[in-house]
Amino acid sequence: MFKKIMIGLLGMCLMALLVTEANSAVCIAKVGGRCVAWSGTIECGIDASGLGNCIDNPVFLGCIAHGNSNWVVACGNPGSNNWTAPGINVFYFDGTLSGQILVDPSMCDKNGNAFATVYAEASQSFLDGLVLAGACPNPNWIARDAVPCAMTLTDQEIDENGCVVADATFDCTLPNCETLGWDVDTQKFERRQYDCVRTQYNRYKEPVCPAQ
């Protein structure tokens, strides 16, 4: 039975250099030769190599975003009409969002290369925590979504035991974060690309497993 790590993310955009190391490698979304992610529910496109045939050994791809600076927060009426407060609040918050996907064999080519989109949506408890912290102007309202203006983002390759095989870390900032728009139809932030710089890449000799 596959052990899954925590799920929950948000939508974010990011731009970084493509990971080119040998063996297993992961990066955020390969688009036009670059690695990217988008805001509006964190939407991480993950490009990975060296995964084998993705049949005999199940593989998960995961993305973790940690923001400990300003976030833009969309607040609204808790009623059924989904009315959102005019304007977007900017609020300092220290929080982490994450998500993962099981790589389907159909996503892999014969060389073990795969591409998958991982969605990281903020959980209700995360959004409730923002309201309790004062992110919305009225404590009786709800937070509908939140996007960090700056984040440390980590892409991971995870085995069937929940252990990390390889990862890549990026420092990302969202240009003109305070002007990020809200789509009243989709009830999500607009998709905008982050500016990201890769700061670290690791291919572990022995998978790093979570503490029991």
C-alpha atoms as an extended CHARMM CRD file, in Angstrom:
* protein
*
       212  EXT
         1         1  MET       CA              0.0000000000        0.0000000000        0.0000000000  PROA      1               0.0000000000
         2         2  PHE       CA              1.4340000000        3.3180000000       -0.9890000000  PROA      2               0.0000000000
         3         3  LYS       CA              2.2700000000        5.7170000000        1.7940000000  PROA      3               0.0000000000
         4         4  LYS       CA              1.3440000000        9.2480000000        0.8120000000  PROA      4               0.0000000000
         5         5  ILE       CA              2.7980000000       12.4290000000        2.1980000000  PROA      5               0.0000000000
         6         6  MET       CA              0.7490000000       15.4890000000        2.9920000000  PROA      6               0.0000000000
         7         7  ILE       CA             -1.4080000000       17.0150000000        0.3480000000  PROA      7               0.0000000000
         8         8  GLY       CA             -2.7720000000       20.5280000000        0.1970000000  PROA      8               0.0000000000
         9         9  LEU       CA             -1.3460000000       23.2990000000       -2.1590000000  PROA      9               0.0000000000
        10        10  LEU       CA             -2.2160000000       26.5010000000       -3.8160000000  PROA      10              0.0000000000
        11        11  GLY       CA             -1.6730000000       28.1010000000       -7.2250000000  PROA      11              0.0000000000
        12        12  MET       CA              1.5580000000       29.7210000000       -8.0880000000  PROA      12              0.0000000000
        13        13  CYS       CA              3.8280000000       30.7520000000      -10.9720000000  PROA      13              0.0000000000
        14        14  LEU       CA              7.5200000000       30.2390000000      -11.2580000000  PROA      14              0.0000000000
        15        15  MET       CA             10.3900000000       30.3040000000      -13.6770000000  PROA      15              0.0000000000
        16        16  ALA       CA             13.6580000000       28.4150000000      -13.2170000000  PROA      16              0.0000000000
        17        17  LEU       CA             16.4410000000       26.6440000000      -15.0660000000  PROA      17              0.0000000000
        18        18  LEU       CA             15.8330000000       23.0850000000      -16.2200000000  PROA      18              0.0000000000
        19        19  VAL       CA             17.5370000000       20.4340000000      -14.1160000000  PROA      19              0.0000000000
        20        20  THR       CA             20.1550000000       18.6870000000      -16.2510000000  PROA      20              0.0000000000
        21        21  GLU       CA             21.9730000000       16.3930000000      -13.7900000000  PROA      21              0.0000000000
        22        22  ALA       CA             22.3730000000       12.7070000000      -14.7130000000  PROA      22              0.0000000000
        23        23  ASN       CA             20.2890000000        9.9870000000      -13.0790000000  PROA      23              0.0000000000
        24        24  SER       CA             16.9750000000       10.9220000000      -11.5430000000  PROA      24              0.0000000000
        25        25  ALA       CA             16.1810000000       14.6200000000      -11.7660000000  PROA      25              0.0000000000
        26        26  VAL       CA             13.1490000000       16.7440000000      -11.0050000000  PROA      26              0.0000000000
        27        27  CYS       CA             12.2300000000       20.3260000000      -11.7470000000  PROA      27              0.0000000000
        28        28  ILE       CA              9.1510000000       22.5000000000      -11.8890000000  PROA      28              0.0000000000
        29        29  ALA       CA              7.2800000000       22.3580000000      -15.1560000000  PROA      29              0.0000000000
        30        30  LYS       CA              9.2100000000       22.2310000000      -18.3740000000  PROA      30              0.0000000000
        31        31  VAL       CA              7.6510000000       24.7820000000      -20.7360000000  PROA      31              0.0000000000
        32        32  GLY       CA              9.6380000000       26.0670000000      -23.7000000000  PROA      32              0.0000000000
        33        33  GLY       CA             12.8130000000       24.7070000000      -22.1440000000  PROA      33              0.0000000000
        34        34  ARG       CA             12.1360000000       26.2900000000      -18.7410000000  PROA      34              0.0000000000
        35        35  CYS       CA             10.7110000000       25.0460000000      -15.4570000000  PROA      35              0.0000000000
        36        36  VAL       CA              7.5370000000       26.8360000000      -14.4140000000  PROA      36              0.0000000000
        37        37  ALA       CA              4.6280000000       26.8750000000      -11.9670000000  PROA      37              0.0000000000
        38        38  TRP       CA              1.5290000000       29.0420000000      -11.8870000000  PROA      38              0.0000000000
        39        39  SER       CA             -0.6590000000       30.8160000000       -9.3900000000  PROA      39              0.0000000000
        40        40  GLY       CA             -4.3840000000       30.3150000000       -9.0830000000  PROA      40              0.0000000000
        41        41  THR       CA             -4.1970000000       27.1220000000       -6.9560000000  PROA      41              0.0000000000
        42        42  ILE       CA             -0.5540000000       26.1940000000       -6.8590000000  PROA      42              0.0000000000
        43        43  GLU       CA             -0.1730000000       24.5040000000      -10.1950000000  PROA      43              0.0000000000
        44        44  CYS       CA              3.2440000000       22.8820000000      -10.3900000000  PROA      44              0.0000000000
        45        45  GLY       CA              4.1980000000       21.2580000000      -13.6580000000  PROA      45              0.0000000000
        46        46  ILE       CA              6.9660000000       18.8050000000      -12.7730000000  PROA      46              0.0000000000
        47        47  ASP       CA              9.4040000000       17.4090000000      -15.3250000000  PROA      47              0.0000000000
        48        48  ALA       CA             11.3420000000       14.3360000000      -14.1590000000  PROA      48              0.0000000000
        49        49  SER       CA             13.8850000000       11.9410000000      -15.6420000000  PROA      49              0.0000000000
        50        50  GLY       CA             15.4250000000        8.6040000000      -14.6700000000  PROA      50              0.0000000000
        51        51  LEU       CA             12.1890000000        7.1430000000      -13.2790000000  PROA      51              0.0000000000
        52        52  GLY       CA             12.5300000000        3.6970000000      -14.8410000000  PROA      52              0.0000000000
        53        53  ASN       CA              9.4310000000        2.1460000000      -16.4060000000  PROA      53              0.0000000000
        54        54  CYS       CA              7.0350000000        3.6000000000      -13.7790000000  PROA      54              0.0000000000
        55        55  ILE       CA              5.2910000000        0.1990000000      -13.6190000000  PROA      55              0.0000000000
        56        56  ASP       CA              7.3580000000       -2.1190000000      -11.4230000000  PROA      56              0.0000000000
        57        57  ASN       CA              8.3320000000        0.6580000000       -9.0080000000  PROA      57              0.0000000000
        58        58  PRO       CA              5.5530000000        3.2120000000       -8.4050000000  PROA      58              0.0000000000
        59        59  VAL       CA              6.7770000000        6.8200000000       -8.2440000000  PROA      59              0.0000000000
        60        60  PHE       CA              5.1830000000        9.9260000000       -6.7720000000  PROA      60              0.0000000000
        61        61  LEU       CA              6.0770000000       13.4850000000       -7.7760000000  PROA      61              0.0000000000
        62        62  GLY       CA              5.5280000000       16.1260000000       -5.1180000000  PROA      62              0.0000000000
        63        63  CYS       CA              5.8310000000       19.8640000000       -4.6540000000  PROA      63              0.0000000000
        64        64  ILE       CA              6.1980000000       21.7780000000       -1.3690000000  PROA      64              0.0000000000
        65        65  ALA       CA              5.8520000000       25.5800000000       -1.1720000000  PROA      65              0.0000000000
        66        66  HSD       CA              6.8240000000       27.4620000000        1.9930000000  PROA      66              0.0000000000
        67        67  GLY       CA              6.1150000000       31.1550000000        2.3080000000  PROA      67              0.0000000000
        68        68  ASN       CA              7.2420000000       33.1890000000        5.3070000000  PROA      68              0.0000000000
        69        69  SER       CA              6.6070000000       36.7060000000        4.0440000000  PROA      69              0.0000000000
        70        70  ASN       CA              3.5880000000       38.5160000000        2.5800000000  PROA      70              0.0000000000
        71        71  TRP       CA              0.6920000000       36.5590000000        1.0990000000  PROA      71              0.0000000000
        72        72  VAL       CA             -2.1570000000       37.9110000000       -0.9880000000  PROA      72              0.0000000000
        73        73  VAL       CA             -5.4600000000       36.6900000000        0.4190000000  PROA      73              0.0000000000
        74        74  ALA       CA             -8.9430000000       36.7240000000       -1.1440000000  PROA      74              0.0000000000
        75        75  CYS       CA            -11.6140000000       37.0280000000        1.5470000000  PROA      75              0.0000000000
        76        76  GLY       CA            -15.3660000000       36.7390000000        1.1970000000  PROA      76              0.0000000000
        77        77  ASN       CA            -18.8050000000       36.2700000000        2.6510000000  PROA      77              0.0000000000
        78        78  PRO       CA            -19.2780000000       32.7400000000        4.0540000000  PROA      78              0.0000000000
        79        79  GLY       CA            -22.7700000000       32.5930000000        2.5090000000  PROA      79              0.0000000000
        80        80  SER       CA            -23.8010000000       30.5440000000       -0.5050000000  PROA      80              0.0000000000
        81        81  ASN       CA            -23.5050000000       33.4600000000       -2.9340000000  PROA      81              0.0000000000
        82        82  ASN       CA            -19.6780000000       33.1880000000       -2.8590000000  PROA      82              0.0000000000
        83        83  TRP       CA            -19.3520000000       36.9600000000       -2.7830000000  PROA      83              0.0000000000
        84        84  THR       CA            -15.7250000000       38.0410000000       -2.5390000000  PROA      84              0.0000000000
        85        85  ALA       CA            -14.6550000000       41.2210000000       -0.7560000000  PROA      85              0.0000000000
        86        86  PRO       CA            -13.4960000000       43.9930000000       -3.0750000000  PROA      86              0.0000000000
        87        87  GLY       CA             -9.7200000000       44.2220000000       -3.2280000000  PROA      87              0.0000000000
        88        88  ILE       CA             -7.0780000000       41.7330000000       -2.2070000000  PROA      88              0.0000000000
        89        89  ASN       CA             -5.5410000000       41.7820000000        1.2610000000  PROA      89              0.0000000000
        90        90  VAL       CA             -1.7630000000       41.5850000000        1.7500000000  PROA      90              0.0000000000
        91        91  PHE       CA             -0.8700000000       39.7950000000        4.9710000000  PROA      91              0.0000000000
        92        92  TYR       CA              2.3270000000       38.4610000000        6.5600000000  PROA      92              0.0000000000
        93        93  PHE       CA              2.0660000000       34.7260000000        7.2200000000  PROA      93              0.0000000000
        94        94  ASP       CA              4.3480000000       31.7250000000        7.7310000000  PROA      94              0.0000000000
        95        95  GLY       CA              2.7860000000       28.7160000000        6.0500000000  PROA      95              0.0000000000
        96        96  THR       CA              3.4450000000       25.6470000000        3.9200000000  PROA      96              0.0000000000
        97        97  LEU       CA              1.3850000000       24.0670000000        1.1420000000  PROA      97              0.0000000000
        98        98  SER       CA              2.1040000000       20.7780000000       -0.5610000000  PROA      98              0.0000000000
        99        99  GLY       CA              0.7610000000       18.2330000000       -3.0070000000  PROA      99              0.0000000000
       100       100  GLN       CA              1.7410000000       15.0870000000       -4.8850000000  PROA      100             0.0000000000
       101       101  ILE       CA              0.6380000000       12.7620000000       -7.6620000000  PROA      101             0.0000000000
       102       102  LEU       CA              1.2100000000        9.0940000000       -8.4400000000  PROA      102             0.0000000000
       103       103  VAL       CA              2.9160000000        8.8980000000      -11.8250000000  PROA      103             0.0000000000
       104       104  ASP       CA              0.7850000000        6.8290000000      -14.1840000000  PROA      104             0.0000000000
       105       105  PRO       CA              2.8040000000        4.5390000000      -16.4930000000  PROA      105             0.0000000000
       106       106  SER       CA              1.2170000000        6.3280000000      -19.4470000000  PROA      106             0.0000000000
       107       107  MET       CA              3.0390000000        9.5130000000      -18.3780000000  PROA      107             0.0000000000
       108       108  CYS       CA              6.4730000000        7.8670000000      -18.8070000000  PROA      108             0.0000000000
       109       109  ASP       CA              8.3760000000        7.3230000000      -22.0170000000  PROA      109             0.0000000000
       110       110  LYS       CA             10.6810000000        4.3340000000      -22.5900000000  PROA      110             0.0000000000
       111       111  ASN       CA             13.6030000000        6.3040000000      -21.1280000000  PROA      111             0.0000000000
       112       112  GLY       CA             11.8680000000        6.9690000000      -17.8090000000  PROA      112             0.0000000000
       113       113  ASN       CA             11.0780000000       10.6250000000      -18.5050000000  PROA      113             0.0000000000
       114       114  ALA       CA              7.7670000000       11.9530000000      -17.2160000000  PROA      114             0.0000000000
       115       115  PHE       CA              5.7860000000       15.1470000000      -16.9680000000  PROA      115             0.0000000000
       116       116  ALA       CA              2.9390000000       15.7180000000      -14.5180000000  PROA      116             0.0000000000
       117       117  THR       CA              0.9760000000       18.6420000000      -13.1310000000  PROA      117             0.0000000000
       118       118  VAL       CA              0.6710000000       18.6780000000       -9.3460000000  PROA      118             0.0000000000
       119       119  TYR       CA             -2.0330000000       20.8500000000       -7.8010000000  PROA      119             0.0000000000
       120       120  ALA       CA             -1.4340000000       22.3280000000       -4.3810000000  PROA      120             0.0000000000
       121       121  GLU       CA             -4.6330000000       23.7080000000       -2.9360000000  PROA      121             0.0000000000
       122       122  ALA       CA             -4.8780000000       25.3890000000        0.4410000000  PROA      122             0.0000000000
       123       123  SER       CA             -6.8060000000       23.1790000000        2.8460000000  PROA      123             0.0000000000
       124       124  GLN       CA             -9.7850000000       24.5490000000        4.7330000000  PROA      124             0.0000000000
       125       125  SER       CA             -7.8210000000       24.4070000000        7.9920000000  PROA      125             0.0000000000
       126       126  PHE       CA             -5.0290000000       26.4460000000        6.3870000000  PROA      126             0.0000000000
       127       127  LEU       CA             -7.5190000000       29.0840000000        5.2020000000  PROA      127             0.0000000000
       128       128  ASP       CA             -9.2370000000       29.1230000000        8.6010000000  PROA      128             0.0000000000
       129       129  GLY       CA             -5.8320000000       29.7360000000       10.1830000000  PROA      129             0.0000000000
       130       130  LEU       CA             -5.3630000000       32.7920000000        7.9790000000  PROA      130             0.0000000000
       131       131  VAL       CA             -8.6720000000       34.2320000000        9.1680000000  PROA      131             0.0000000000
       132       132  LEU       CA             -7.8000000000       33.5880000000       12.8240000000  PROA      132             0.0000000000
       133       133  ALA       CA             -4.4660000000       35.3270000000       12.2460000000  PROA      133             0.0000000000
       134       134  GLY       CA             -6.2810000000       38.4250000000       10.9640000000  PROA      134             0.0000000000
       135       135  ALA       CA             -5.8140000000       38.1300000000        7.2040000000  PROA      135             0.0000000000
       136       136  CYS       CA             -9.4230000000       39.1550000000        6.4880000000  PROA      136             0.0000000000
       137       137  PRO       CA            -10.9430000000       42.5000000000        7.5350000000  PROA      137             0.0000000000
       138       138  ASN       CA            -13.9020000000       40.7760000000        9.1740000000  PROA      138             0.0000000000
       139       139  PRO       CA            -13.3790000000       37.7110000000       11.4180000000  PROA      139             0.0000000000
       140       140  ASN       CA            -16.8060000000       36.4230000000       10.3740000000  PROA      140             0.0000000000
       141       141  TRP       CA            -15.6790000000       36.1410000000        6.7690000000  PROA      141             0.0000000000
       142       142  ILE       CA            -13.7150000000       33.3110000000        5.1950000000  PROA      142             0.0000000000
       143       143  ALA       CA            -10.4430000000       33.1970000000        3.2450000000  PROA      143             0.0000000000
       144       144  ARG       CA            -11.1220000000       31.7480000000       -0.2120000000  PROA      144             0.0000000000
       145       145  ASP       CA             -7.5240000000       31.3830000000       -1.3590000000  PROA      145             0.0000000000
       146       146  ALA       CA             -4.0280000000       32.6600000000       -0.5840000000  PROA      146             0.0000000000
       147       147  VAL       CA             -0.8320000000       33.0340000000       -2.5830000000  PROA      147             0.0000000000
       148       148  PRO       CA              2.6510000000       33.7500000000       -1.1500000000  PROA      148             0.0000000000
       149       149  CYS       CA              4.4770000000       36.7050000000       -2.6510000000  PROA      149             0.0000000000
       150       150  ALA       CA              7.7730000000       34.8720000000       -2.0340000000  PROA      150             0.0000000000
       151       151  MET       CA              8.3860000000       31.1970000000       -1.3560000000  PROA      151             0.0000000000
       152       152  THR       CA             10.9070000000       28.4220000000       -1.0960000000  PROA      152             0.0000000000
       153       153  LEU       CA              9.7050000000       25.6990000000       -3.4310000000  PROA      153             0.0000000000
       154       154  THR       CA             10.9030000000       22.0830000000       -3.4290000000  PROA      154             0.0000000000
       155       155  ASP       CA             10.1560000000       19.4730000000       -6.0980000000  PROA      155             0.0000000000
       156       156  GLN       CA             10.4790000000       15.8680000000       -5.0120000000  PROA      156             0.0000000000
       157       157  GLU       CA             10.6180000000       12.3720000000       -6.4380000000  PROA      157             0.0000000000
       158       158  ILE       CA              9.0900000000       10.0280000000       -3.8500000000  PROA      158             0.0000000000
       159       159  ASP       CA              9.0730000000        6.2250000000       -3.7950000000  PROA      159             0.0000000000
       160       160  GLU       CA              6.2390000000        3.8960000000       -2.7650000000  PROA      160             0.0000000000
       161       161  ASN       CA              7.3780000000        4.0380000000        0.8750000000  PROA      161             0.0000000000
       162       162  GLY       CA              7.0420000000        7.8180000000        1.0500000000  PROA      162             0.0000000000
       163       163  CYS       CA             10.8270000000        8.2930000000        0.9440000000  PROA      163             0.0000000000
       164       164  VAL       CA             12.4500000000       11.1110000000       -1.0530000000  PROA      164             0.0000000000
       165       165  VAL       CA             14.7310000000        9.8740000000       -3.8480000000  PROA      165             0.0000000000
       166       166  ALA       CA             15.6590000000       13.2540000000       -5.3450000000  PROA      166             0.0000000000
       167       167  ASP       CA             14.6870000000       16.8890000000       -4.8990000000  PROA      167             0.0000000000
       168       168  ALA       CA             15.3460000000       20.3610000000       -6.2500000000  PROA      168             0.0000000000
       169       169  THR       CA             14.8340000000       23.6300000000       -4.3600000000  PROA      169             0.0000000000
       170       170  PHE       CA             14.0470000000       27.0970000000       -5.7400000000  PROA      170             0.0000000000
       171       171  ASP       CA             13.7340000000       30.6210000000       -4.3270000000  PROA      171             0.0000000000
       172       172  CYS       CA             10.7310000000       32.2470000000       -6.0040000000  PROA      172             0.0000000000
       173       173  THR       CA              9.1050000000       35.6760000000       -6.0080000000  PROA      173             0.0000000000
       174       174  LEU       CA              5.8770000000       36.7850000000       -7.6630000000  PROA      174             0.0000000000
       175       175  PRO       CA              6.3750000000       40.0640000000       -9.5960000000  PROA      175             0.0000000000
       176       176  ASN       CA              3.9770000000       42.8290000000       -8.5030000000  PROA      176             0.0000000000
       177       177  CYS       CA              2.3470000000       40.3910000000       -6.1080000000  PROA      177             0.0000000000
       178       178  GLU       CA             -0.0310000000       42.9840000000       -4.6520000000  PROA      178             0.0000000000
       179       179  THR       CA             -1.7080000000       43.4370000000       -8.0430000000  PROA      179             0.0000000000
       180       180  LEU       CA             -2.5920000000       39.7560000000       -8.5010000000  PROA      180             0.0000000000
       181       181  GLY       CA             -6.1640000000       39.5980000000       -9.7840000000  PROA      181             0.0000000000
       182       182  TRP       CA             -9.0800000000       37.4540000000       -8.6360000000  PROA      182             0.0000000000
       183       183  ASP       CA            -11.3580000000       35.6370000000      -11.0960000000  PROA      183             0.0000000000
       184       184  VAL       CA            -14.9190000000       35.8330000000       -9.7720000000  PROA      184             0.0000000000
       185       185  ASP       CA            -16.0670000000       33.0920000000      -12.1630000000  PROA      185             0.0000000000
       186       186  THR       CA            -13.4740000000       30.4550000000      -11.2600000000  PROA      186             0.0000000000
       187       187  GLN       CA            -13.0390000000       31.7150000000       -7.6820000000  PROA      187             0.0000000000
       188       188  LYS       CA             -9.2870000000       31.5360000000       -8.1080000000  PROA      188             0.0000000000
       189       189  PHE       CA             -6.3750000000       33.9110000000       -8.4630000000  PROA      189             0.0000000000
       190       190  GLU       CA             -5.1770000000       34.6720000000      -11.9730000000  PROA      190             0.0000000000
       191       191  ARG       CA             -2.3080000000       32.5840000000      -13.3650000000  PROA      191             0.0000000000
       192       192  ARG       CA              0.9390000000       34.5240000000      -13.1970000000  PROA      192             0.0000000000
       193       193  GLN       CA              4.4960000000       33.2480000000      -13.4810000000  PROA      193             0.0000000000
       194       194  TYR       CA              6.9690000000       33.4150000000      -10.5980000000  PROA      194             0.0000000000
       195       195  ASP       CA             10.5990000000       34.4140000000      -11.0310000000  PROA      195             0.0000000000
       196       196  CYS       CA             12.6240000000       31.5470000000       -9.5730000000  PROA      196             0.0000000000
       197       197  VAL       CA             16.2640000000       30.6240000000       -9.0910000000  PROA      197             0.0000000000
       198       198  ARG       CA             17.2870000000       27.0560000000       -8.3220000000  PROA      198             0.0000000000
       199       199  THR       CA             19.4110000000       26.9550000000       -5.1770000000  PROA      199             0.0000000000
       200       200  GLN       CA             19.9310000000       23.2410000000       -4.6210000000  PROA      200             0.0000000000
       201       201  TYR       CA             19.6410000000       19.7960000000       -6.2330000000  PROA      201             0.0000000000
       202       202  ASN       CA             20.0220000000       16.4490000000       -4.4750000000  PROA      202             0.0000000000
       203       203  ARG       CA             20.0840000000       12.8720000000       -5.7400000000  PROA      203             0.0000000000
       204       204  TYR       CA             20.2440000000       10.7340000000       -2.5810000000  PROA      204             0.0000000000
       205       205  LYS       CA             22.3160000000        7.5480000000       -2.4490000000  PROA      205             0.0000000000
       206       206  GLU       CA             19.7930000000        6.2460000000        0.0730000000  PROA      206             0.0000000000
       207       207  PRO       CA             16.1910000000        7.5600000000        0.0080000000  PROA      207             0.0000000000
       208       208  VAL       CA             15.3760000000        9.9750000000        2.8390000000  PROA      208             0.0000000000
       209       209  CYS       CA             12.4130000000        8.5160000000        4.6890000000  PROA      209             0.0000000000
       210       210  PRO       CA              9.9970000000       10.3600000000        7.0130000000  PROA      210             0.0000000000
       211       211  ALA       CA             10.3860000000        9.7740000000       10.7210000000  PROA      211             0.0000000000
       212       212  GLN       CA              8.1340000000        7.0120000000       12.0150000000  PROA      212             0.0000000000
